[in-house]
Amino acid sequence: MSDHSVNRRGATEQSVGRRTTKGRGWRRLTLRTRLALLASLAVAVAVVAVSVVAYLTTSRTLLSQVDRSLVTQPRPQGHEPEELCQRREPYERFLLDIQVLEAGGSTCSPTPGGLPVSPADLAVAAGASQQALHDATGSDGAHLRILTTPLDSGYALQEAYPLRDVDTSLRRLGIVLIVVSACGVVAAATAGLVIARTALAPVDELTGAAEHIARTQDLQVPIPVRGSDEIARLATAFNAMTSALARSRERQRQLVADASHELRTPLTSLRTNIELLQRSERTGRPLPERDRARLLADVNSQLVELGEIVGELVDLARDEPAVAPVDRLWVDEVVERAAERARPRNPGVPVVVMAERAGVTGRAPELERAVLNLLDNALKFSPPGSTVRAEVHPCPGGVEVSVLDQGPGISDADLPHVFERFWRSPSARSLPGSGLGLAIVADAVRRHGGQVRLERAEGGGTVARIRLPANTAPE
């Protein structure tokens, strides 16, 4: 690699490093400081721009007045160029300095030192131009405004107006504008700090609340909402987020508490049965075959129940979004598949499906699991010889799925609690189950934007109804 390439790469890295360092330095400043600096910079640019425009406009106006005075003032008539060189009296009341310029470049002036001559002035003397107007510096260093006009053939008259008063006025104006600009920048910086502090006060409250939550894990800290601007919307969204987190944490805490309570019973029973089997083996006194078979069947039933509880707990506790795709699906086919899975669970009770063609947008596995739980619940409470009927009907705006059993029905006192986690009616506590099936149904239906309810059937038994919107995408 050549030295030139190395040097160029090194220079590039240094340039990038300097930009990175500057960017980090800017980011180290607080938001309040950055807003104040940006406001001050904006005001400073505006004030400087206005000052420059005001200065240039005033300068141009004053020079225009001088030019107009030079061009329009009356001039004495009837004087030869030589006479003007010798006599200045005719112009004393109009100008301070005059000079006669010959086309060849020679000059004569009644005042010592004379006036500076430019090519434009020579062009006027030669007849190539009618007028020349420009700034110049006299022999004594004075700032002059010179007007050159033609005289006789081959001559021109230069009239000089001193700009001492104009320069003094512009100098004073410049000082005033500098002072005003400096005061404006300082006032803008002060106002920027005050405005930034006032405008960011809600952000400070929001930051304090977030830091308090991170430090204490306390989600019950509301942010005051004032007005309806962007900061108020941010505070409202933050309050909604903390409320949702608080509800989620409370649900998780309740789930853990309920799960530990529900798991304790089958685990205790399993441990008791297994210890009994171990003791019989250890003491050399085996259990009677009949008792041993019953004990093993009990252990197997408890393991199945425990597996169901764990599986349903996993379904309820899962916070990540469902991975099943959202598709346009036929509800009647979902119910048919759920019925096929439910029939082997209670062969003595037939499951009859009466379904019309109806479609929704949703996740088929979730809806199938919800219908299966309703069918399983109906089969559990249906006496032998009865029938469980599943129906699918289109309804205004969506589809309704109903599951009807011929069991003992549900009391009015139990209806408000049927979808609570781990809740079981007194009459169902002797039956297998975890009390989570209907909670899973309610959760799946809610994610699809629908509603679910249980009712007492007219001829006895219970009817569960799910109503799903036709085109609402699930959460």
N, C-alpha and C positions, 0 to 999 in steps of 0.2 A: 504493500500500500504506500502511495506517495506521501511526502510530507505535506503537500498541498491538501490532500484528502483528509489527512489527520487533523490539520489545522482547521479546515472547514468544519469537520465534524465536531471538533472541540468548541469552535465558536458557536455552532448551532446548539450544542448542549448547554453552553453558558447562557445563551439567549433564552432557551426554554427554562433553564433554572431560574433566571431572573424573573421571567413572567410568572412562573409557579410561585416564587417567593412573594411577588407582589400580590398575586391572587390570594395566597394564604394570609398575608397581612390584612387584606381587605376583609376576608372572611372572619378574622379574629375579632373585628370590631362588632359591637353589639348592633342589633337591628335599629335601636333608637339612634345610635351614633351615625349609622349609615344613612338613615332617613334624614337626619339633621344636616349631614354633610351634603347629601344630594340636593336638599332644599336650598341650602346656602349657595351651592354651586350654581343652581338654576337661577336664583335671584341675582347672584354676582354677574353671571353672563348677561342677564337681562339689563341690569343696571349699567354695566360697562358698555353694552351695545347702545343703550339709550344715550349715555354720556358721549360716546364717540359720534353718534348721529347728531346730537345737539351741538357738539363742538364744530363738526364739519359744516353743518347747516348755518350756524352763526358766522363762521369764517367766510363761507361763500356769500352770505348776505352782505356782510360788511364790505367785502371786496367788490361786490356788484354795485353797492352804493358809491364807492370810490370811483369805479370805472364810469358809472353813469355821470358822476360829477365832472370827471375829466372830459368825457366825450361831449357833454351838453353845455359846458360853460361857454360864455361868449368870448371871442378873441378880438383884439384890436385889429383894425384894417389899415392898409396903406403903409406898412413898414417893410422896408427891404431887409433881406437877411443880414447885410452888414450892419444896418442900423440896429437890428435886434441884438446883434452881438455886442454892440457898444452900449445900448440902452435897455435896461430891464424894467424901467418904470412902468411901461404899459401893462406888464404882467404881474407887477408886485401885488396887486389886489386880488389876483386870481391864483397864482402859483408861487411856490418858494424858489424853484429852480427851473431854468430853461436852458436849452442848448440848440444851436443851429448845426445841422449835420450836412456835410457835402457828400455827394455820391461817391467820391473817391475815398472817403473815410476821414477827411479832415474835419475838425470841429472848432467851433468858437463858442464861448460861453461868458456871460458877464459875471459868473460866479467862479471862484477858484476851484480847481480840481476837476470840474466838468462832470459829465454823466457817462456811465458805461454805455457802450454801443454794441448791439447784437446784430447778427446777419439780417434779422427781420427789419431792424431799423434801416440798414443800408439798402434793403430792397425797396423801402418806402422812398428814400432819397433818390434812388435810381428810377423811380416811376413804375416799378414792377408790382407795387402793392399800394393800396390806398390807406392802410392803417396798420400799426403794430402796437400791441398792448401786452406788457409783461412785467414781471417782478425783476428787481435788480438790487444790487448792493452798491451804494455810493462809495466814493473814495474815503470818506470818513467812517465807513461801516454802517451807515444808516440803511434801513430797509425802505426801498422805494417802489412805487408803482409808476411806470413810465409809459406815456402815450406818445407815439410818433405819428405825425401827420405831414403831408407834403406841403412845401412852400412853392417858390418859383422852380422852374425846371432845374433839376440837379441838386435841389436842396430839400431838407426836411426839418421840421421843428420837433424837438423832444421836450415834453413837459413832464416834470417829475413831481409826484405827490408823496410826501413822506408818510409811511405807514406806522409811525411811532405810536400814535393813539390807538390804531387798530390792533397792533401787537400787544399793547398794554391791556386792552380790553380782553383779547383772547387769552392772554396769560392769566388774568384774574379769573376769567371764566373757567379755564382749565383747572386752576387751584380749587375753585368752588366745586366743580364736578368731581374732582378726585376726592375731596373731603366728603361730599354727599355720597359718592359711590362706596367709600370706606365705611361710612356710617350705615349705609343701606345693607352692606354685606354683614356687618356686625349685628345689625337689627334682625336681618334674615336668619343668621345663625342662632341668635337667641330665640326668635320666634319658632325656628325649626325645632329646637330642643323642646320648647314648651309644647308645640303641636304634636311632636313625636311622642312625648311623654303622655300627653292627654289621649292621643289616638291609640296608643299601645297599652293603655291601662287595662282594657279587657284582656288583651293578650297576656299581660303580666298575671292577671287573675287566673287565666287558663293555664299558664305555665306553672303557677304556684299550686293549682289543683292537681295537675298532672304529676308534679314532683311529690306532692303529698300522697297521692295514690301510689306512686312507685315506692315511696318510703314506708308507708304504713299498710298498704294493701286495702285501704278503706275506700270502697266504691260509693259511699253515701255522701259524697261531697258535691253539691250542686254548684254550678257556675251561674251567677246572676246574669240574666239576659235583659239587655237594655236596647230598645229600638228594634229596627228590622234590617240593619245594614249587614255587610259581609261578616263582621266580627260577631254580631248577634246570631247570625246563622251558624257560624262556627261554634259558638257557645251552646246553641241548641243541639247541634249535632253531637257535641262532646257529651252533653247531659244525656242524650238518647243512648250514646254508646256506653257510658258508664252504667246507666240503668239496665241496658241489655246484658252487660257483663255481670252486674249484680244478680239479675234474675238467673242467668246461666250458672253462676256460682252457687246460688241457692238451690237450683235444681240439681246440680252435681252433688252438693252436700246432702240433700234429701235422698238422692239416689243411692249414695254410699251408705247413708244410715239405714234406708229401707233394705238395701241389698244385704248388708251385714246381718240385719234381723232375719231376713228370709233365708239366707244361706245357713244361718246358725242351726235351724231345725233339721234340715236334711243331713248336714254334716255331723251333728250330734247323734242322730239316729244311725248314720253309717258307722261312726266310730263305735257306738254301743254294739251294733251287730257284729262288726269285725272283731272287736275285743272278745265277744262271746265265742266266736268261732276259734280265735286264737287260744282262748283259755281251755276250750274243750280239747284242742289238739295238744296243748301243753300238759294238761293234767292226765291225758290218756283216757279220758272218758268222752268218747265221741257222742255227739247228739244223735237222737233217733233220726233215721233217714227222713221221716216225714217232717220233723221240725227243722232239720237241716235244709231240706228243699224249700220249705216255706221261708226260712231265714235268707237263703240265697236269692229267692224270688223278691223278697223285700229289699235286699241290698241292690239288686238289679233295678227295681222300680225307683229306688231312691237315687241311683246313679243317673237314670234317665231323667228324673225330675231335676236333678242338679244340673245336668247338661242343658236342659231346656231353660232353666233360670239363667245360667251363664250366657247362653246364646242370646236370650232376649235382653239381658243386661248390656251385652256388647252392642246390640242394635240400638238400644235407647241411649247409651252413653257415647256413641260415635258422633263426633262433632264435625268431621270432614264431610264435604258434600258427597252425595251418592255418586258412584262411578257409573251406574247404569245409564245408558243413553236415553235421551228424551225423544220419543217417537210418537207418531200417530198410530194408535193401537185400537183394536176392537175389544170393547169391554166384555162382550159375550164370550169371546175366546178366552179371555183372562179368567172369567168365572168358571168356564168349562174345565180349564186346567186345574184350578183350585179345587173343584169338586172331585176330579179324578184323584188328587192327592189326599183328599179328606175321607173318601169312602172306606179305605182299609182301616181307618182308625176306630170305626164302630160299625162292623159289617151288619149288625142287627138293625140298623137304622138307615134306610135308603136315602140318598141325596138326589133330589129331582131338580133339574135346571130348566127353567122356562125363560128363555132369553130372546129378546129382539136384537136386531143388528143395530149397534150403537158404537160410536167411536169418540175417543178423547185424545188429548195430547198429554203424555205422561210417561212414567217409567213402569214397564210391565212387571218386573220382579217385585217392586214395592206394593203395587196394587194387588198382585196375586197373593202376596203374603198377608195383606190386610183382609182379603176375602177368605183366605184359608183360616185365619184366626177366628173370623166370625163363624165359619162353618164348624170349626173344631169346638168352639164354645157352644154352638147349638147342639152338636152331637153329644157333648158331655152331659147336657141336661135333658136330653130326649129319652123317654122310656122305650124299651123294646117294643117293636110293632108300630111305632110312630114314624113320621116322615119329616125330613128337613127339606124345605123348598127354597131354592135360590132363584131370584127373578131379576131380569135386566130390562128396563124400559127407558126409552128416550123421554126427556122432560123438557120444559121450556128452558133453554139456555144450557142444557147439558144432559147428563145421564143419571138415572137412579138405580142403585143396586140394593136389593132387599133380601135378607135371609130370615126365614120364618121357621121356628121350631114349635113343637107341641109339648114342651116341657111344663114345669110348674109355674113358669112366668117369673116376673120380677116385681118386687113390691115398690110402691111409690117412694118409700123412704130410701130405697137403695139406688134409685135412678140417678140422683145427682152425683153419685160416687163411682159409677161403673167404669169410667175412663181414667180414674186415678191409678197411679202406679202402686202395685202390690195390694190394692184393695180387693178383698174377697168377701162376698156376703156370708153371713153365718151358715146358711144352708150349703154353701159350696166349699167350706173349709175342709171337709172330709174328702173331697174329690181331688184328684191330681191336678196340678197347675201351679203357676207362680203368681198369678194376679197381674201379669204384665201384658197379656195378649191383647186386651182391649186398649191399653195405653199405646201399644205399637200401632194398632189400627188408627187411633185418633191422630197419632203423629204422622203417619203416612198420608192420611186424608188431608190433614192441615197443609202438608208440604205441597199437595196438588191443588190447593186453593178450594177444597171442598168442605163438606160438613158431614158429620156422622152423629146418629142418635139412636137410642134404644127406646122401644115403646112396648107396652103390654098389648098383645094381640087380642082381637075381639073374642075369638073362640077359645082362648087360653093359649098359653105359651108367650113367647117373646119375638118381636120383629126388630131387626137391626136394619137401619136404612143409611146408605151412603149416597150422597149427592155430589157429583163431580161436574165442574164447568167443562164445556166442550173444547175450548181453545186456549185456556190459560196454561202457560208454561209453568211447570212445577219449580219450587225453589231448589 
